[in-house]
């Protein structure tokens, strides 16, 4: 029986850890898992935000626990992996490496501190999550991983260099783990959305000229919601699919990049020169 079916029995329910669960897609994942009968450890660097998500879980009749965690800190993620089992009274069956930050700007405008800050959360956070949960999943003979990347992982939009690099790393990591862990009955899914209404822009290091454009785009062209994305991703993981590409524009970029990478690169360069 499926780990994530809405009709699942108690013995098959998900015991999940979700990072960045204090808002946005992370909160949506936590609540959707709760609605499906799951127990969720809600990890976030913002303890109060994680506790808000736990309160919402209680509102849908689910059990949740709030844990403060900086995913870029290896020791904190190790502690999270161990603590989750104690809190839930059950081995973790699903980890969702969702925590992320936004960073925009021209390559030569970014500082090395900007790069380190972005990689600390977006890339190392996912690496740490996989590093400490994969051995547990292997030992118990099953498990599941959702890594939240972005369409930026393959779209390579200009003036998003550091963000693109971190998300490309998450995509590559997920593809590699999918192949490596299949024989251990560990499922892997990587989520690659474009714009989704979340706090990543508000809380990120995004120059004013970009944040205004992003706000306009989110208002007029966000083709989905965080709740829909969470629901779709869990369903695709349940079906054994590696990729979740939820929106029309994300699928179009994916198709263009896969069909003709060189032509796509020229298209980006030409478009950037025209619109900048």
Backbone torsions as a table, in degrees:
resi	resn	phi	psi	omega
1	UNK	NA	148.9	-175.9
2	UNK	-64.2	143.0	174.1
3	UNK	-66.1	-26.6	-167.8
4	UNK	-122.3	8.0	179.0
5	UNK	-63.3	140.6	178.4
6	UNK	-66.4	-16.5	179.8
7	UNK	-101.0	13.1	-173.0
8	UNK	-67.0	154.3	175.5
9	UNK	-80.9	162.1	-177.6
10	UNK	-56.3	-38.1	-176.8
11	UNK	-69.2	-13.3	-178.4
12	UNK	-111.7	8.3	-177.6
13	UNK	-70.8	157.8	-179.1
14	UNK	-80.0	134.2	169.6
15	UNK	-110.6	101.5	-164.1
16	UNK	-116.5	149.1	168.9
17	UNK	-115.9	126.0	179.7
18	UNK	-121.2	121.2	176.0
19	UNK	-91.1	154.4	-175.5
20	UNK	62.8	34.5	-173.5
21	UNK	-83.5	1.8	-176.6
22	UNK	-78.6	-10.5	-178.8
23	UNK	-167.4	174.9	170.6
24	UNK	56.3	-138.7	-177.0
25	UNK	-63.2	-37.3	179.0
26	UNK	-60.4	-45.7	177.7
27	UNK	-63.7	-40.3	179.2
28	UNK	-63.1	-40.8	175.9
29	UNK	-59.5	-47.0	-178.2
30	UNK	-59.7	-45.8	-177.5
31	UNK	-69.3	-38.5	178.3
32	UNK	-65.5	-40.8	176.4
33	UNK	-62.9	-40.0	177.7
34	UNK	-61.8	-41.2	178.5
35	UNK	-65.5	-26.2	179.9
36	UNK	-89.8	8.6	176.6
37	UNK	93.5	9.8	-176.7
38	UNK	-84.6	162.4	171.3
39	UNK	-109.5	134.8	-169.1
40	UNK	-130.8	128.6	167.9
41	UNK	-92.4	116.7	-176.4
42	UNK	-97.7	105.0	-178.7
43	UNK	-101.5	138.1	178.7
44	UNK	-161.1	151.0	176.6
45	UNK	-68.4	-22.2	177.9
46	UNK	-99.3	101.3	-176.5
47	UNK	-58.8	-42.2	-177.8
48	UNK	-63.1	-39.8	179.0
49	UNK	-65.5	-40.5	177.3
50	UNK	-62.1	-39.6	179.0
51	UNK	-66.9	-33.3	175.6
52	UNK	-63.0	-41.3	178.5
53	UNK	-64.8	-40.4	177.5
54	UNK	-61.3	-39.9	177.9
55	UNK	-62.7	-39.3	177.9
56	UNK	-66.8	-36.3	176.2
57	UNK	-62.3	-42.3	177.6
58	UNK	-61.4	-32.5	179.2
59	UNK	-65.6	-24.1	177.6
60	UNK	-103.9	15.0	175.9
61	UNK	79.2	20.7	-177.4
62	UNK	-110.3	165.3	180.0
63	UNK	-106.2	131.1	179.0
64	UNK	-141.6	159.2	179.1
65	UNK	-135.3	137.1	-179.7
66	UNK	-98.6	131.6	177.4
67	UNK	-135.1	129.8	175.7
68	UNK	-80.6	130.8	-177.4
69	UNK	-155.7	129.5	169.9
70	UNK	-93.8	106.0	-172.6
71	UNK	-65.7	-19.5	177.5
72	UNK	-76.3	-10.1	179.2
73	UNK	-98.1	111.4	-174.7
74	UNK	-57.8	-42.3	-177.5
75	UNK	-65.5	-35.0	178.9
76	UNK	-69.5	-36.6	178.2
77	UNK	-71.0	-38.0	175.2
78	UNK	-59.5	-44.7	178.8
79	UNK	-64.1	-38.8	178.3
80	UNK	-60.7	-45.7	-178.2
81	UNK	-61.4	-39.5	179.4
82	UNK	-75.2	-41.7	-177.4
83	UNK	-66.9	-34.2	-177.6
84	UNK	-58.3	-42.8	-179.7
85	UNK	-62.8	-39.0	180.0
86	UNK	-68.4	-45.7	-178.4
87	UNK	-63.0	-44.6	-176.2
88	UNK	-84.0	-15.8	-177.1
89	UNK	66.2	28.5	-174.7
90	UNK	-163.9	146.4	175.4
91	UNK	-60.9	145.2	176.4
92	UNK	-67.2	134.8	177.7
93	UNK	-109.5	-14.2	-178.5
94	UNK	-147.1	131.3	170.8
95	UNK	-119.5	132.6	177.0
96	UNK	-115.0	106.0	179.8
97	UNK	-85.8	89.0	-171.5
98	UNK	-108.7	-26.8	-173.7
99	UNK	-53.5	133.5	-179.3
100	UNK	-159.8	161.5	178.2
101	UNK	-130.2	156.9	179.3
102	UNK	-103.2	141.7	177.6
103	UNK	-147.2	126.0	178.3
104	UNK	-130.7	164.9	178.3
105	UNK	137.6	157.0	177.7
106	UNK	-63.8	150.2	-175.1
107	UNK	-52.8	-45.7	-176.0
108	UNK	-82.1	1.8	173.7
109	UNK	-94.3	-17.5	-177.8
110	UNK	-81.7	140.3	175.2
111	UNK	-92.1	164.9	175.5
112	UNK	-65.8	-29.1	174.9
113	UNK	-65.1	-37.5	175.1
114	UNK	-59.3	-46.4	179.9
115	UNK	-60.2	-46.6	-177.6
116	UNK	-65.0	-39.3	178.6
117	UNK	-62.7	-44.9	-178.8
118	UNK	-67.4	-44.5	-178.8
119	UNK	-69.8	-32.2	179.2
120	UNK	-55.0	-43.4	-177.3
121	UNK	-93.6	-55.8	-169.4
122	UNK	-68.4	-37.4	-177.7
123	UNK	-103.8	-55.1	-179.1
124	UNK	-64.1	-32.7	177.7
125	UNK	-59.4	-42.4	179.1
126	UNK	-71.7	-42.4	177.6
127	UNK	-58.2	-46.1	179.7
128	UNK	-61.4	-43.9	-180.0
129	UNK	-59.5	-44.9	178.4
130	UNK	-68.0	-40.9	-176.4
131	UNK	-59.3	-41.3	-174.2
132	UNK	-92.0	-18.3	179.9
133	UNK	-97.7	-30.8	-178.7
134	UNK	-57.3	-46.4	178.8
135	UNK	-60.1	-34.5	177.5
136	UNK	-66.6	-42.3	179.6
137	UNK	-65.4	-40.6	177.6
138	UNK	-61.4	-43.2	-177.2
139	UNK	-64.5	-35.7	-177.9
140	UNK	-90.3	-9.2	173.5
141	UNK	89.6	6.9	176.3
142	UNK	-171.0	169.5	178.4
143	UNK	160.9	177.5	-178.6
144	UNK	-150.0	146.7	-178.3
145	UNK	-130.9	130.8	167.8
146	UNK	-117.5	121.0	174.7
147	UNK	-107.1	126.3	-179.7
148	UNK	-90.7	108.6	175.5
149	UNK	-101.2	-126.8	-177.9
150	UNK	-177.2	158.6	170.9
151	UNK	-61.0	-20.5	175.6
152	UNK	-61.3	-19.0	-178.8
153	UNK	-67.0	-21.6	178.0
154	UNK	-130.0	-17.6	-176.1
155	UNK	-76.8	-28.9	174.3
156	UNK	55.2	44.3	-179.9
157	UNK	-64.5	140.1	178.4
158	UNK	-60.1	155.6	176.8
159	UNK	63.5	25.7	174.2
160	UNK	-136.2	33.7	-168.6
161	UNK	-53.1	-57.0	-174.7
162	UNK	-63.3	-43.7	179.2
163	UNK	-61.4	-45.6	178.9
164	UNK	-58.6	-44.6	-177.7
165	UNK	-62.8	-44.1	-179.2
166	UNK	-64.8	-41.4	-178.0
167	UNK	-73.2	-32.2	174.0
168	UNK	-63.2	-37.3	176.9
169	UNK	-63.7	-40.0	178.5
170	UNK	-65.0	-41.7	178.1
171	UNK	-61.8	-48.0	-179.5
172	UNK	-63.0	-42.9	177.8
173	UNK	-58.7	-44.4	-177.4
174	UNK	-66.0	-42.3	178.9
175	UNK	-62.9	-41.8	179.9
176	UNK	-66.4	-45.0	179.8
177	UNK	-64.4	-35.9	179.1
178	UNK	-57.6	-44.9	179.7
179	UNK	-70.4	-42.1	-173.9
180	UNK	-72.5	-32.3	-171.6
181	UNK	-100.5	-5.1	-176.7
182	UNK	-54.7	-42.9	-176.5
183	UNK	-68.4	-14.3	178.1
184	UNK	-96.4	9.0	-179.7
185	UNK	61.5	37.7	176.1
186	UNK	-110.2	116.4	-179.2
187	UNK	-83.7	147.2	177.5
188	UNK	-133.6	135.5	172.7
189	UNK	-135.3	140.6	176.7
190	UNK	-118.9	127.7	-177.2
191	UNK	-95.6	126.7	-176.6
192	UNK	-129.9	76.7	178.7
193	UNK	-89.1	165.5	166.3
194	UNK	-93.5	-125.5	-176.2
195	UNK	-76.8	127.4	174.2
196	UNK	-132.5	134.7	-179.6
197	UNK	-63.1	102.7	177.3
198	UNK	-142.2	-174.2	179.9
199	UNK	-94.9	8.0	-172.1
200	UNK	-63.5	-33.6	179.4
201	UNK	-75.7	-44.1	-179.3
202	UNK	-62.8	-37.3	-176.1
203	UNK	-94.5	-2.4	-177.0
204	UNK	-92.3	-176.2	175.8
205	UNK	-102.3	80.9	-175.0
206	UNK	-117.9	117.6	177.8
207	UNK	-54.6	149.7	-175.7
208	UNK	-53.0	-38.8	-177.2
209	UNK	-64.9	-27.7	179.3
210	UNK	-85.0	-40.8	-176.3
211	UNK	-64.3	-35.2	177.5
212	UNK	-66.4	-42.7	176.9
213	UNK	-62.8	-41.6	-179.0
214	UNK	-66.1	-40.9	178.0
215	UNK	-61.0	-42.1	178.1
216	UNK	-63.8	-43.2	-180.0
217	UNK	-65.0	-41.2	179.1
218	UNK	-63.8	-36.9	-179.9
219	UNK	-68.8	-39.7	-171.3
220	UNK	-105.7	-24.0	-170.4
221	UNK	-130.9	16.7	175.2
222	UNK	-78.4	109.2	-171.5
223	UNK	-85.2	12.3	-179.8
224	UNK	-162.0	179.4	175.6
225	UNK	-123.8	164.0	179.2
226	UNK	-63.8	-34.0	178.8
227	UNK	-65.3	-42.9	179.3
228	UNK	-65.0	-39.8	179.8
229	UNK	-63.2	-44.2	-179.8
230	UNK	-62.9	-45.4	-179.9
231	UNK	-61.2	-46.4	-179.8
232	UNK	-63.2	-43.5	-176.7
233	UNK	-64.8	-42.6	177.7
234	UNK	-62.8	-39.1	178.4
235	UNK	-65.0	-40.5	-179.5
236	UNK	-70.8	-38.5	173.8
237	UNK	-59.6	-44.5	-178.9
238	UNK	-61.1	-30.7	179.4
239	UNK	-84.5	-3.7	179.7
240	UNK	84.8	17.0	-179.7
241	UNK	-83.2	141.5	179.4
242	UNK	-80.4	-40.2	-172.6
243	UNK	-108.0	139.5	166.9
244	UNK	-122.3	111.4	178.9
245	UNK	-120.8	94.8	-162.2
246	UNK	-81.2	-21.8	-171.8
247	UNK	-114.5	160.7	-178.9
248	UNK	-60.7	-46.6	-177.6
249	UNK	-66.4	-38.0	177.9
250	UNK	-62.9	-39.6	179.0
251	UNK	-68.0	-36.5	179.6
252	UNK	-65.9	-46.2	177.7
253	UNK	-60.7	-41.7	179.3
254	UNK	-59.9	-46.5	-179.1
255	UNK	-64.3	-44.5	-179.7
256	UNK	-62.5	-45.6	-177.3
257	UNK	-66.2	-40.5	-177.7
258	UNK	-75.2	-34.0	-176.5
259	UNK	-74.4	-44.5	-177.9
260	UNK	-148.3	83.9	-176.5
261	UNK	-56.9	-41.6	-177.6
262	UNK	-67.7	-43.0	178.5
263	UNK	-64.3	-38.8	179.1
264	UNK	-63.5	-42.1	179.7
265	UNK	-62.9	-41.7	177.9
266	UNK	-65.2	-38.8	178.2
267	UNK	-60.6	-44.4	179.0
268	UNK	-60.7	-46.7	-178.4
269	UNK	-63.1	-43.3	178.3
270	UNK	-64.6	-44.6	-179.7
271	UNK	-63.0	-40.8	-178.7
272	UNK	-64.9	-43.5	178.5
273	UNK	-62.4	-33.1	-176.3
274	UNK	-77.4	-38.8	-171.4
275	UNK	-98.4	-13.1	-174.1
276	UNK	-68.7	NA	NA
